[in-house]
Amino acid sequence: MRIRDLKGFGPKSEEILALVDVHSVDDFMAIDPFELYKRLKLNVKGTGLNSIYAIIGAREDKHWQEIAKTQKTEILLRLDDMGLAPK
C-alpha cells in the first residue's frame, strides 16, 4: 500500500508528505498526526486546518469532513496548546 491509497489521499498528498520526509505508509502511521501537521505547517505553504483533518481521517480510514465534524473542537484545542491554532 502507498500513501496515495489511504482514504482521502492521492498523488499530490504523497508529494507533499515527501517534502517532510514521510515516504511510506509506515512513516505516516509512525508519526503523531499533530507533529506531522506542524512539520507541514512550517514547510509547505498553504497548509491549513483541512490538512490535519485529512491526516487524522487517513489514519482512521474516515473522510476528512467526518473528522472535521466530529473532532473539530478537540483538534483545535490541541493545536492551540501547540501554538498552531488559526487566529
N, C-alpha and C positions, 0 to 999 in steps of 0.2 A: 504494500500500500504506500502511496505517495501522499504528501501534504495536500496536493490538489484533489485527492479523493475524499478528504474529510468533508463533512457536511458544511456547506456554506463557503467552501474554499474552491479555488481554481488555480490556473497557471499564474495569474497575477499575484495571488496570495503567496504562492510558492516563491516567486521572485522577490517579493517584499520581505518575507521571512528570511531569505538567504542573506539579505543585507545586514541582518543582526545575528548572523551565524546559526540560524536554525535551518538545517538542511534535510531533516528526515522527520518522520512521524515520531520516532523515538526521541529526537531532540525536542520536538514540540511538546510531547507529553511530559518530558522530564523537567521542564522549566515552569515555575509558578506563573500562572496567566497574568498576574499583575506586574511581575518583573518583566515579562515579555512585552507587555503594553508599555512599560516605562522605557525599555530599550527602543521600541518603535517610535514612541513619542519624541525621544531625544534624537533619533537618527533618520526618521522618514517624515518628510514634510507632508502635511495633510492628515496625519493620524488623529482620529477623533474617537468619540465615545463608541461609535459603531464598531470600531476595531476591537475594543475589549469585549463587547457583546459577541462579536464573531469568534474571537478566541475561545471564550467560555463555551459558546454554542458548539464549536467544532470538538472541543474536549468532551462535551456531554451528549454529542450527536443530536443537537436540537437546533432549530432555526434561530438566527440571531435575534429576530423580533420577539420570539418567545422569551429569550433571556432578558431582553430589554423590558419586557412587560412584567416578568415575574421576579427579577432580581435587581432592578434598577437602583432602588434605594440602598440596598446592601453594597452594591458595586460603587455607587457614588460616595458612600461613607468611607469605604476602603481607599478609594482614590484621594479623597480629602485628607485622610491620615497620611498618605504618601506625598501630599502636596501636588497632586496631579489632577485634581477635580477641575472641571471647567469653571470659569469665573462668571 
